[in-house]
Amino acid sequence: MTTSFEWTLPRGTIIRGKWKQGSYRVDRLLGEGANGKVFLVERERERMLYALKIGSDTVDLQSEVNVLQSIARQKQKRSGGGSRTGAFLVDVDDFRGSDGKEHPFYVMRYIKGLTLGDYLVRNGKEWFPVVGFNLLGKLAELHEAGWTFGDLKVENVLVGDYGRPELVDYGGATAFGKGVRQFTEIYDRGYWNAGTRTADASYDLFSFAVLCLQLHESRRLAQLSAGLLPQTRTPDELAKLAATSAALKPFSGWLRKALYGEFANAREAAAAWQQWMHRAGTVPASAPAPRWMKGLFAVSAAVLATTIYWLLRSAP
Amino acid sequence: MKQILLVTDGCSNVGVSPVVAAAQAHAVGITVNVVGVVDQGDIAEFGTAEIEEIARAGGGLSRLTQTRQLSQTVQMLTRKTVVQTIQHAVQRELKHVLGASTIEELPPEKRGEVVRVIDDLSETSRLRVALLIDASASMKPKLHAVEEAIRDLALSLQSRQGGSEIAVFHFPGSAYGEDCKLDLDWTDNISGVHSLFPRLQMRGTTPTGPAILHVIDFYQKGDYGNRKNDETDGMMSDYVV
């Protein structure tokens, strides 16, 4: 989905709220969601960094704010009040842009980190199991508050120090039982004919499984998606891809369950993931034989067989 | 809520103006959205202007899109129109209750509740979308993508809380002088439908206006599909799997 929000805000621009006069200085563009752009800003006087999302559609953006507020409220209730999550949303206001139009914006806590893909490239794939486990924990927390994240993808997971992930862009967050508000085709359960788009825990777990494929087999996943007809896209194809991937093989069983919606909830999925994670950690991974060596072995075995065959035949 | 979603790649060339037809639809409470499918920039400037005008007259939205983005565009327009329709209705109430005529006039603290109501109604209200597909010769290579987009839309609508139904038409019809043909009567589940456009014979004319009028008629006689079942010849029988 696209927005009609095409302009950008140069570094140093001051965004002053129309209603509450909060004032923010733009540092740089952090990213782009379906409903608007996210900038890194510094609150004037306070000199603290925040993330500011500005859009063009008041209803769309307010709807996101509602989701964030109700998640924060529910979390606060669960943790007995006074939790740090309450401060997630800092300000909601309007800004008159250089085009003369008023744009709604909201300000939230700035999450420092790399997108999941970049994090693993920089720090190594060995971080993948623990980041994945933490991410399942985040999803479980959200699900227990009654929400599906919806648009789970590599770009929407930021990872901070020591593999601590945060979900960003709640534009797709949907209360359980409603139609998922925003999704990305390749991560979407409906796109793969694996179920509805009704928000539930297994919708996110399906996307999580695709996210694993995307991290380790992005090229083959893209080829698979492009090569199949709409009616032949099935979770079987994804499970097959997982089973034939050297990197994903150890937990292709886990992926299978996620793809077929067999986990009751994210906690159960996290527990299964943890078992796999420990196994992977304790058993020293023996370096797999390189492909050329396997090939050579096959060839020599064939030669041996032929030789024996000839020997037997030529024997008097 | 009633919508017509027109998918076309060019200009109408027969019969009543589609802009007039769309205005008629709007007048009886049907919103008209238009998706223009452009692949090699093959839409004339005149076509683009017509697409925008049809949507404006029909109280809906229009977008130009490439074939591969068709599914997303169709869903985005449908969803946005639902929200807008609700928003207009809510805004009328706003005037009475809060003295503000638009949501933007309300301070942010007061918007939350209003938007919650809009979101809730958008999700739960009953929705009908009649898809009207231009099947003139130039659309032929795009019909696969159109069918995929329709199935994808049906899946999304099925996942809503409110009841949703779609119907599918193409124009011109196969018989001589037939402006529009029903391919699929109101349904909330098309997964059992084998092929939406079996054996289409493409013809050159593009009677967009008459086709829109035909769909308005269909909306107004709710039992159209049942009554005319015999006349829709082989097309309907193909859906029984």
Interface residues (C-beta under 8 A of the other chain):
Chain A: M1 T2 W19 T58 V59 D60 Q62 S63 V65 N66 Q69 V92 D93 D94 E102 P104 G177 K178 G179 V180 E185 G190 Y191 T196 R197 T198 P230
Chain B: S71 Q72 Q75 M76 V83 Q87 I103 E104 P107 P108 E109 R111 G112 V115 R116 I118 D119 E123 E148 R151 D152 L155 S156 L157 Q158 S159 R160 Q161
